[in-house]
Amino acid sequence: MKAMRRIAVGGVVAVAIGALVTLPVSAQTYPVAGPKKVKVKVGDNYFKPKKLTIVVGDTVNFVWIGAAIHDVVVTKGPQKFESKKQASGKFKQVVLEPGKYKIVCTLHPGMDMKLTAKPPPPVTTSTAPGTP
C-alpha cells in the first residue's frame, strides 16, 4: 500500500515538473523602480537643490522653509505648472513631460532652479531561446 502511494505521489510530482518544464517562456519582465518623490526646499530667496534631475513620473515636493512669500513657476519647459504665492506649506507636482525646465519665484529676481526630466528607462524583456 505504501509503495503504491509513493508511486502515485511520485507520478503527480513528475507530471507537475514536466508541465513546468514544457511551459513556454516567451518574455520575461524585470522589475523597474517606481516613481520617486523628490524634495525641493523653497527658502528665503533660494531653491535647494538649485539643479535637479528626475525621471518622468516622479513627484517634486516643494516645501517652504523660509519666512518670506514665494511661488514656484515654470518659465521654460515642456510642461507648465505654478504654485500659489505662499509663505509656508507644500506644493506637489508630478512631472509628465521629459525635457529641461527653468523654475523661478516670480517675486524674487534671481531665485531660480533648473530641473531636467529624463524619459523612464525602457522595460527590459527577453525571449527564451527557440521560442518565436
Summary of the structure (lengths in Angstrom):
residues: 132
radius of gyration: 26.9
end to end distance: 46.3
largest distance: 89.7
contacts: 309
relative contact order: 0.22
helix: 16%
strand: 38%
